[in-house]
Amino acid sequence: MKTEIAKKGLYVGAGAGLVLFALIGLLPGSFIGGAVGLSVAGSMFGIPVAAQLLPRIIVGLCMVLGVMVAGVVFVVGGSLTGWAIGYLIDLVKTGKTGVTDLAEHQK
């Protein structure tokens, strides 16, 4: 079975996920990553976190990690959704739903 529509749906979903990430995922990913970074740096160096180099590096790395995780979630989620919709369209288009008729199965 050809899965051309599923492949196109995958690409459309990835593009939509990328746009959604840029619009609504970038800032919250950075914010949540920074909050986690402050928590980690606070547990390592004590609260309030001093303005030293190592706590800043920890917070910065956690912010980058938060943005990357948000990007992966949006792009992979959009890709899987687009692929699933395209695959369902392919199934309906070819008429093969995977469900066999009971009368046909008994013959």
N, CA, C and O atoms as CSV, one atom per row, in Angstrom:
chain,resi,resn,atom,element,x,y,z
A,1,MET,N,N,0.841,-1.175,0.000
A,1,MET,CA,C,0.000,0.000,0.000
A,1,MET,C,C,0.887,1.239,0.000
A,1,MET,O,O,1.824,1.358,0.789
A,2,LYS,N,N,0.567,2.145,-0.897
A,2,LYS,CA,C,1.322,3.391,-0.960
A,2,LYS,C,C,0.887,4.301,0.184
A,2,LYS,O,O,-0.298,4.402,0.501
A,3,THR,N,N,1.851,4.948,0.785
A,3,THR,CA,C,1.551,5.848,1.909
A,3,THR,C,C,1.981,7.270,1.565
A,3,THR,O,O,2.623,7.945,2.370
A,4,GLU,N,N,1.623,7.720,0.360
A,4,GLU,CA,C,2.021,9.056,-0.056
A,4,GLU,C,C,1.314,10.133,0.758
A,4,GLU,O,O,1.925,11.132,1.139
A,5,ILE,N,N,0.046,9.932,1.020
A,5,ILE,CA,C,-0.692,10.937,1.795
A,5,ILE,C,C,-0.195,10.947,3.239
A,5,ILE,O,O,-0.123,12.005,3.863
A,6,ALA,N,N,0.144,9.786,3.766
A,6,ALA,CA,C,0.683,9.731,5.127
A,6,ALA,C,C,2.013,10.473,5.207
A,6,ALA,O,O,2.282,11.162,6.191
A,7,LYS,N,N,2.841,10.335,4.181
A,7,LYS,CA,C,4.128,11.026,4.169
A,7,LYS,C,C,3.935,12.540,4.069
A,7,LYS,O,O,4.630,13.311,4.730
A,8,LYS,N,N,2.984,12.951,3.235
A,8,LYS,CA,C,2.695,14.383,3.133
A,8,LYS,C,C,2.103,14.911,4.435
A,8,LYS,O,O,2.408,16.029,4.851
A,9,GLY,N,N,1.264,14.113,5.074
A,9,GLY,CA,C,0.716,14.505,6.372
A,9,GLY,C,C,1.797,14.653,7.427
A,9,GLY,O,O,1.724,15.529,8.288
A,10,LEU,N,N,2.805,13.784,7.353
A,10,LEU,CA,C,3.941,13.876,8.279
A,10,LEU,C,C,4.655,15.204,8.114
A,10,LEU,O,O,4.980,15.868,9.099
A,11,TYR,N,N,4.900,15.593,6.872
A,11,TYR,CA,C,5.600,16.853,6.622
A,11,TYR,C,C,4.767,18.059,7.024
A,11,TYR,O,O,5.286,19.018,7.595
A,12,VAL,N,N,3.485,18.009,6.727
A,12,VAL,CA,C,2.594,19.118,7.111
A,12,VAL,C,C,2.506,19.218,8.632
A,12,VAL,O,O,2.524,20.317,9.188
A,13,GLY,N,N,2.409,18.074,9.302
A,13,GLY,CA,C,2.350,18.071,10.762
A,13,GLY,C,C,3.626,18.605,11.388
A,13,GLY,O,O,3.584,19.330,12.382
A,14,ALA,N,N,4.772,18.242,10.798
A,14,ALA,CA,C,6.043,18.753,11.321
A,14,ALA,C,C,6.134,20.262,11.145
A,14,ALA,O,O,6.607,20.965,12.037
A,15,GLY,N,N,5.684,20.762,9.997
A,15,GLY,CA,C,5.683,22.208,9.770
A,15,GLY,C,C,4.748,22.931,10.719
A,15,GLY,O,O,5.089,23.984,11.258
A,16,ALA,N,N,3.566,22.363,10.923
A,16,ALA,CA,C,2.616,22.976,11.849
A,16,ALA,C,C,3.154,22.945,13.278
A,16,ALA,O,O,2.987,23.907,14.028
A,17,GLY,N,N,3.796,21.845,13.653
A,17,GLY,CA,C,4.396,21.752,14.985
A,17,GLY,C,C,5.503,22.771,15.184
A,17,GLY,O,O,5.645,23.340,16.266
A,18,LEU,N,N,6.293,23.003,14.131
A,18,LEU,CA,C,7.362,23.994,14.208
A,18,LEU,C,C,6.798,25.402,14.368
A,18,LEU,O,O,7.316,26.200,15.149
A,19,VAL,N,N,5.743,25.700,13.631
A,19,VAL,CA,C,5.111,27.027,13.750
A,19,VAL,C,C,4.499,27.197,15.135
A,19,VAL,O,O,4.653,28.248,15.758
A,20,LEU,N,N,3.804,26.168,15.623
A,20,LEU,CA,C,3.214,26.258,16.962
A,20,LEU,C,C,4.289,26.402,18.035
A,20,LEU,O,O,4.106,27.130,19.011
A,21,PHE,N,N,5.400,25.711,17.852
A,21,PHE,CA,C,6.502,25.849,18.809
A,21,PHE,C,C,7.021,27.283,18.812
A,21,PHE,O,O,7.263,27.852,19.877
A,22,ALA,N,N,7.193,27.864,17.642
A,22,ALA,CA,C,7.708,29.229,17.568
A,22,ALA,C,C,6.722,30.226,18.177
A,22,ALA,O,O,7.131,31.218,18.780
A,23,LEU,N,N,5.414,29.958,18.015
A,23,LEU,CA,C,4.418,30.904,18.516
A,23,LEU,C,C,4.130,30.743,20.008
A,23,LEU,O,O,4.059,31.734,20.735
A,24,ILE,N,N,3.964,29.497,20.469
A,24,ILE,CA,C,3.518,29.319,21.853
A,24,ILE,C,C,4.411,28.422,22.706
A,24,ILE,O,O,4.122,28.238,23.889
A,25,GLY,N,N,5.480,27.860,22.157
A,25,GLY,CA,C,6.286,26.947,22.941
A,25,GLY,C,C,7.638,27.473,23.373
A,25,GLY,O,O,8.221,26.973,24.335
A,26,LEU,N,N,8.136,28.460,22.684
A,26,LEU,CA,C,9.491,28.944,22.940
A,26,LEU,C,C,9.619,29.632,24.301
A,26,LEU,O,O,10.502,29.292,25.088
A,27,LEU,N,N,8.756,30.581,24.571
A,27,LEU,CA,C,8.835,31.326,25.826
A,27,LEU,C,C,8.511,30.468,27.052
A,27,LEU,O,O,9.251,30.527,28.034
A,28,PRO,N,N,7.432,29.670,27.033
A,28,PRO,CA,C,7.178,28.817,28.201
A,28,PRO,C,C,8.263,27.767,28.434
A,28,PRO,O,O,8.561,27.429,29.579
A,29,GLY,N,N,8.857,27.248,27.355
A,29,GLY,CA,C,9.949,26.283,27.521
A,29,GLY,C,C,11.141,26.913,28.220
A,29,GLY,O,O,11.755,26.299,29.092
A,30,SER,N,N,11.464,28.139,27.833
A,30,SER,CA,C,12.556,28.863,28.468
A,30,SER,C,C,12.232,29.194,29.919
A,30,SER,O,O,13.091,29.081,30.794
A,31,PHE,N,N,11.002,29.600,30.173
A,31,PHE,CA,C,10.592,29.960,31.531
A,31,PHE,C,C,10.624,28.747,32.465
A,31,PHE,O,O,11.153,28.826,33.573
A,32,ILE,N,N,10.064,27.645,32.017
A,32,ILE,CA,C,10.036,26.443,32.870
A,32,ILE,C,C,11.441,25.893,33.062
A,32,ILE,O,O,11.793,25.462,34.160
A,33,GLY,N,N,12.252,25.906,31.999
A,33,GLY,CA,C,13.640,25.469,32.132
A,33,GLY,C,C,14.427,26.352,33.097
A,33,GLY,O,O,15.237,25.853,33.878
A,34,GLY,N,N,14.192,27.652,33.046
A,34,GLY,CA,C,14.864,28.562,33.977
A,34,GLY,C,C,14.446,28.334,35.414
A,34,GLY,O,O,15.272,28.409,36.324
A,35,ALA,N,N,13.163,28.054,35.626
A,35,ALA,CA,C,12.684,27.776,36.986
A,35,ALA,C,C,13.306,26.484,37.520
A,35,ALA,O,O,13.692,26.407,38.686
A,36,VAL,N,N,13.398,25.479,36.657
A,36,VAL,CA,C,14.049,24.228,37.078
A,36,VAL,C,C,15.527,24.475,37.352
A,36,VAL,O,O,16.083,23.947,38.315
A,37,GLY,N,N,16.163,25.278,36.501
A,37,GLY,CA,C,17.577,25.605,36.706
A,37,GLY,C,C,17.813,26.348,38.008
A,37,GLY,O,O,18.786,26.074,38.710
A,38,LEU,N,N,16.934,27.286,38.340
A,38,LEU,CA,C,17.063,27.994,39.617
A,38,LEU,C,C,16.881,27.038,40.793
A,38,LEU,O,O,17.561,27.162,41.812
A,39,SER,N,N,15.979,26.102,40.651
A,39,SER,CA,C,15.764,25.117,41.708
A,39,SER,C,C,16.995,24.237,41.895
A,39,SER,O,O,17.413,23.971,43.022
A,40,VAL,N,N,17.570,23.789,40.785
A,40,VAL,CA,C,18.775,22.943,40.860
A,40,VAL,C,C,19.946,23.730,41.434
A,40,VAL,O,O,20.657,23.244,42.314
A,41,ALA,N,N,20.146,24.951,40.934
A,41,ALA,CA,C,21.252,25.769,41.446
A,41,ALA,C,C,21.029,26.133,42.908
A,41,ALA,O,O,21.987,26.207,43.678
A,42,GLY,N,N,19.778,26.362,43.300
A,42,GLY,CA,C,19.478,26.666,44.699
A,42,GLY,C,C,19.746,25.489,45.605
A,42,GLY,O,O,20.196,25.669,46.737
A,43,SER,N,N,19.478,24.281,45.129
A,43,SER,CA,C,19.751,23.110,45.963
A,43,SER,C,C,21.244,22.823,46.052
A,43,SER,O,O,21.707,22.251,47.038
A,44,MET,N,N,21.997,23.215,45.032
A,44,MET,CA,C,23.442,22.965,45.062
A,44,MET,C,C,24.214,24.053,45.814
A,44,MET,O,O,25.156,23.754,46.548
A,45,PHE,N,N,23.815,25.308,45.632
A,45,PHE,CA,C,24.585,26.418,46.178
A,45,PHE,C,C,23.870,27.194,47.261
A,45,PHE,O,O,24.435,28.140,47.809
A,46,GLY,N,N,22.647,26.823,47.585
A,46,GLY,CA,C,21.888,27.519,48.619
A,46,GLY,C,C,21.054,28.648,48.039
A,46,GLY,O,O,21.387,29.254,47.020
A,47,ILE,N,N,19.965,28.899,48.730
A,47,ILE,CA,C,19.046,29.951,48.300
A,47,ILE,C,C,19.245,31.148,49.207
A,47,ILE,O,O,19.334,30.931,50.415
A,48,PRO,N,N,19.322,32.361,48.762
A,48,PRO,CA,C,19.237,32.833,47.389
A,48,PRO,C,C,20.498,32.489,46.598
A,48,PRO,O,O,21.596,32.432,47.152
A,49,VAL,N,N,20.324,32.262,45.304
A,49,VAL,CA,C,21.438,31.891,44.436
A,49,VAL,C,C,22.293,33.124,44.190
A,49,VAL,O,O,21.800,34.167,43.762
A,50,ALA,N,N,23.576,32.985,44.468
A,50,ALA,CA,C,24.497,34.101,44.264
A,50,ALA,C,C,24.775,34.273,42.768
A,50,ALA,O,O,24.590,33.350,41.974
A,51,ALA,N,N,25.217,35.458,42.414
A,51,ALA,CA,C,25.518,35.770,41.017
A,51,ALA,C,C,26.935,35.323,40.684
A,51,ALA,O,O,27.809,36.141,40.395
A,52,GLN,N,N,27.144,34.030,40.729
A,52,GLN,CA,C,28.439,33.455,40.382
A,52,GLN,C,C,28.331,32.789,39.022
A,52,GLN,O,O,27.243,32.696,38.452
A,53,LEU,N,N,29.452,32.329,38.506
A,53,LEU,CA,C,29.475,31.788,37.160
A,53,LEU,C,C,28.785,30.427,37.062
A,53,LEU,O,O,27.992,30.217,36.144
A,54,LEU,N,N,29.056,29.515,37.962
A,54,LEU,CA,C,28.508,28.159,37.860
A,54,LEU,C,C,26.984,28.125,37.998
A,54,LEU,O,O,26.335,27.424,37.221
A,55,PRO,N,N,26.383,28.844,38.945
A,55,PRO,CA,C,24.910,28.856,38.964
A,55,PRO,C,C,24.287,29.449,37.702
A,55,PRO,O,O,23.231,28.998,37.258
A,56,ARG,N,N,24.931,30.448,37.131
A,56,ARG,CA,C,24.427,31.029,35.885
A,56,ARG,C,C,24.503,30.027,34.740
A,56,ARG,O,O,23.592,29.941,33.917
A,57,ILE,N,N,25.583,29.278,34.695
A,57,ILE,CA,C,25.730,28.250,33.658
A,57,ILE,C,C,24.662,27.175,33.815
A,57,ILE,O,O,24.083,26.720,32.829
A,58,ILE,N,N,24.403,26.770,35.052
A,58,ILE,CA,C,23.378,25.743,35.305
A,58,ILE,C,C,22.007,26.243,34.869
A,58,ILE,O,O,21.263,25.509,34.218
A,59,VAL,N,N,21.663,27.472,35.213
A,59,VAL,CA,C,20.366,28.035,34.833
A,59,VAL,C,C,20.272,28.167,33.319
A,59,VAL,O,O,19.233,27.858,32.736
A,60,GLY,N,N,21.332,28.616,32.682
A,60,GLY,CA,C,21.336,28.755,31.221
A,60,GLY,C,C,21.183,27.421,30.507
A,60,GLY,O,O,20.429,27.313,29.540
A,61,LEU,N,N,21.892,26.412,30.979
A,61,LEU,CA,C,21.767,25.086,30.364
A,61,LEU,C,C,20.371,24.500,30.560
A,61,LEU,O,O,19.834,23.849,29.663
A,62,CYS,N,N,19.792,24.729,31.722
A,62,CYS,CA,C,18.426,24.247,31.951
A,62,CYS,C,C,17.419,24.983,31.079
A,62,CYS,O,O,16.437,24.389,30.635
A,63,MET,N,N,17.651,26.272,30.826
A,63,MET,CA,C,16.767,27.012,29.937
A,63,MET,C,C,16.853,26.471,28.512
A,63,MET,O,O,15.832,26.298,27.846
A,64,VAL,N,N,18.060,26.207,28.052
A,64,VAL,CA,C,18.238,25.641,26.709
A,64,VAL,C,C,17.599,24.257,26.626
A,64,VAL,O,O,16.957,23.922,25.630
A,65,LEU,N,N,17.775,23.461,27.670
A,65,LEU,CA,C,17.175,22.130,27.692
A,65,LEU,C,C,15.645,22.220,27.682
A,65,LEU,O,O,14.979,21.422,27.022
A,66,GLY,N,N,15.093,23.185,28.410
A,66,GLY,CA,C,13.643,23.373,28.410
A,66,GLY,C,C,13.115,23.760,27.043
A,66,GLY,O,O,12.059,23.279,26.631
A,67,VAL,N,N,13.829,24.620,26.334
A,67,VAL,CA,C,13.424,25.015,24.983
A,67,VAL,C,C,13.520,23.820,24.039
A,67,VAL,O,O,12.641,23.627,23.199
A,68,MET,N,N,14.569,23.020,24.165
A,68,MET,CA,C,14.734,21.858,23.299
A,68,MET,C,C,13.644,20.814,23.538
A,68,MET,O,O,13.120,20.231,22.589
A,69,VAL,N,N,13.307,20.582,24.793
A,69,VAL,CA,C,12.245,19.620,25.101
A,69,VAL,C,C,10.908,20.111,24.563
A,69,VAL,O,O,10.138,19.325,24.011
A,70,ALA,N,N,10.627,21.393,24.715
A,70,ALA,CA,C,9.381,21.940,24.168
A,70,ALA,C,C,9.358,21.799,22.652
A,70,ALA,O,O,8.319,21.470,22.081
A,71,GLY,N,N,10.483,22.042,21.993
A,71,GLY,CA,C,10.549,21.885,20.538
A,71,GLY,C,C,10.317,20.456,20.099
A,71,GLY,O,O,9.596,20.208,19.133
A,72,VAL,N,N,10.922,19.519,20.800
A,72,VAL,CA,C,10.734,18.110,20.463
A,72,VAL,C,C,9.281,17.701,20.650
A,72,VAL,O,O,8.720,16.991,19.815
A,73,VAL,N,N,8.677,18.142,21.733
A,73,VAL,CA,C,7.276,17.785,21.990
A,73,VAL,C,C,6.363,18.332,20.892
A,73,VAL,O,O,5.496,17.614,20.394
A,74,PHE,N,N,6.552,19.590,20.514
A,74,PHE,CA,C,5.691,20.187,19.495
A,74,PHE,C,C,5.929,19.562,18.125
A,74,PHE,O,O,4.967,19.227,17.434
A,75,VAL,N,N,7.176,19.399,17.720
A,75,VAL,CA,C,7.457,18.892,16.378
A,75,VAL,C,C,7.103,17.414,16.256
A,75,VAL,O,O,6.494,17.007,15.266
A,76,VAL,N,N,7.474,16.608,17.242
A,76,VAL,CA,C,7.146,15.184,17.179
A,76,VAL,C,C,5.636,14.972,17.309
A,76,VAL,O,O,5.059,14.141,16.608
A,77,GLY,N,N,5.008,15.716,18.195
A,77,GLY,CA,C,3.556,15.595,18.335
A,77,GLY,C,C,2.821,15.994,17.065
A,77,GLY,O,O,1.880,15.316,16.653
A,78,GLY,N,N,3.241,17.087,16.444
A,78,GLY,CA,C,2.627,17.507,15.187
A,78,GLY,C,C,2.882,16.518,14.069
A,78,GLY,O,O,1.996,16.252,13.257
A,79,SER,N,N,4.097,15.966,14.021
A,79,SER,CA,C,4.434,14.990,12.991
A,79,SER,C,C,3.605,13.719,13.139
A,79,SER,O,O,3.071,13.200,12.158
A,80,LEU,N,N,3.500,13.226,14.350
A,80,LEU,CA,C,2.710,12.007,14.571
A,80,LEU,C,C,1.229,12.235,14.278
A,80,LEU,O,O,0.565,11.364,13.716
A,81,THR,N,N,0.721,13.385,14.650
A,81,THR,CA,C,-0.673,13.693,14.358
A,81,THR,C,C,-0.912,13.789,12.854
A,81,THR,O,O,-1.889,13.241,12.345
A,82,GLY,N,N,-0.027,14.480,12.143
A,82,GLY,CA,C,-0.155,14.592,10.690
A,82,GLY,C,C,-0.025,13.253,9.995
A,82,GLY,O,O,-0.764,12.968,9.052
A,83,TRP,N,N,0.913,12.421,10.453
A,83,TRP,CA,C,1.070,11.095,9.865
A,83,TRP,C,C,-0.165,10.237,10.103
A,83,TRP,O,O,-0.615,9.534,9.199
A,84,ALA,N,N,-0.713,10.288,11.311
A,84,ALA,CA,C,-1.895,9.475,11.622
A,84,ALA,C,C,-3.090,9.901,10.773
A,84,ALA,O,O,-3.832,9.051,10.280
A,85,ILE,N,N,-3.279,11.190,10.602
A,85,ILE,CA,C,-4.386,11.668,9.772
A,85,ILE,C,C,-4.167,11.249,8.321
A,85,ILE,O,O,-5.105,10.807,7.656
A,86,GLY,N,N,-2.936,11.384,7.825
A,86,GLY,CA,C,-2.640,10.965,6.460
A,86,GLY,C,C,-2.798,9.473,6.267
A,86,GLY,O,O,-3.272,9.031,5.220
A,87,TYR,N,N,-2.411,8.694,7.253
A,87,TYR,CA,C,-2.559,7.242,7.167
A,87,TYR,C,C,-4.034,6.851,7.144
A,87,TYR,O,O,-4.430,5.966,6.385
A,88,LEU,N,N,-4.843,7.502,7.967
A,88,LEU,CA,C,-6.282,7.233,7.947
A,88,LEU,C,C,-6.906,7.610,6.610
A,88,LEU,O,O,-7.785,6.906,6.113
A,89,ILE,N,N,-6.460,8.707,6.031
A,89,ILE,CA,C,-6.967,9.105,4.714
A,89,ILE,C,C,-6.556,8.070,3.669
A,89,ILE,O,O,-7.345,7.728,2.789
A,90,ASP,N,N,-5.320,7.571,3.765
A,90,ASP,CA,C,-4.870,6.512,2.859
A,90,ASP,C,C,-5.732,5.265,2.990
A,90,ASP,O,O,-6.100,4.651,1.989
A,91,LEU,N,N,-6.053,4.890,4.226
A,91,LEU,CA,C,-6.880,3.700,4.443
A,91,LEU,C,C,-8.269,3.876,3.850
A,91,LEU,O,O,-8.798,2.963,3.215
A,92,VAL,N,N,-8.851,5.028,4.050
A,92,VAL,CA,C,-10.192,5.276,3.514
A,92,VAL,C,C,-10.145,5.332,1.987
A,92,VAL,O,O,-11.051,4.845,1.311
A,93,LYS,N,N,-9.090,5.925,1.460
A,93,LYS,CA,C,-8.960,6.064,0.008
A,93,LYS,C,C,-8.806,4.701,-0.674
A,93,LYS,O,O,-9.400,4.471,-1.727
A,94,THR,N,N,-8.028,3.811,-0.096
A,94,THR,CA,C,-7.819,2.495,-0.699
A,94,THR,C,C,-8.935,1.523,-0.342
A,94,THR,O,O,-9.089,0.497,-1.005
A,95,GLY,N,N,-9.707,1.822,0.680
A,95,GLY,CA,C,-10.800,0.949,1.073
A,95,GLY,C,C,-10.376,-0.202,1.955
A,95,GLY,O,O,-11.203,-1.055,2.279
A,96,LYS,N,N,-9.133,-0.259,2.351
A,96,LYS,CA,C,-8.641,-1.322,3.219
A,96,LYS,C,C,-8.601,-0.803,4.654
A,96,LYS,O,O,-7.709,-0.041,5.030
A,97,THR,N,N,-9.554,-1.217,5.425
A,97,THR,CA,C,-9.605,-0.743,6.805
A,97,THR,C,C,-9.021,-1.759,7.771
A,97,THR,O,O,-8.871,-1.460,8.956
A,98,GLY,N,N,-8.689,-2.948,7.299
A,98,GLY,CA,C,-8.121,-3.951,8.179
A,98,GLY,C,C,-9.161,-4.782,8.896
A,98,GLY,O,O,-8.820,-5.733,9.600
A,99,VAL,N,N,-10.427,-4.436,8.726
A,99,VAL,CA,C,-11.509,-5.188,9.368
A,99,VAL,C,C,-12.119,-6.086,8.297
A,99,VAL,O,O,-12.597,-5.607,7.268
A,100,THR,N,N,-12.097,-7.391,8.550
A,100,THR,CA,C,-12.661,-8.320,7.576
A,100,THR,C,C,-14.126,-8.558,7.895
A,100,THR,O,O,-14.549,-8.550,9.050
A,101,ASP,N,N,-14.862,-8.764,6.856
A,101,ASP,CA,C,-16.292,-9.057,7.008
A,101,ASP,C,C,-16.440,-10.451,7.590
A,101,ASP,O,O,-15.723,-11.369,7.192
A,102,LEU,N,N,-17.351,-10.617,8.516
A,102,LEU,CA,C,-17.536,-11.901,9.191
A,102,LEU,C,C,-17.986,-12.983,8.213
A,102,LEU,O,O,-17.517,-14.118,8.284
A,103,ALA,N,N,-18.879,-12.642,7.314
A,103,ALA,CA,C,-19.355,-13.627,6.353
A,103,ALA,C,C,-18.240,-14.020,5.388
A,103,ALA,O,O,-18.134,-15.183,5.000
A,104,GLU,N,N,-17.401,-13.043,4.998
A,104,GLU,CA,C,-16.305,-13.344,4.104
A,104,GLU,C,C,-15.242,-14.179,4.801
A,104,GLU,O,O,-14.588,-15.014,4.176
A,105,HIS,N,N,-15.074,-13.951,6.089
A,105,HIS,CA,C,-14.071,-14.671,6.874
A,105,HIS,C,C,-14.472,-16.136,7.090
A,105,HIS,O,O,-13.610,-17.010,7.175
A,106,GLN,N,N,-15.761,-16.396,7.176
A,106,GLN,CA,C,-16.227,-17.761,7.443
A,106,GLN,C,C,-16.171,-18.631,6.206
A,106,GLN,O,O,-16.206,-19.856,6.330
A,107,LYS,N,N,-16.087,-18.062,5.034
A,107,LYS,CA,C,-16.070,-18.861,3.803
A,107,LYS,C,C,-14.796,-19.559,3.606
A,107,LYS,O,O,-14.629,-20.271,2.616
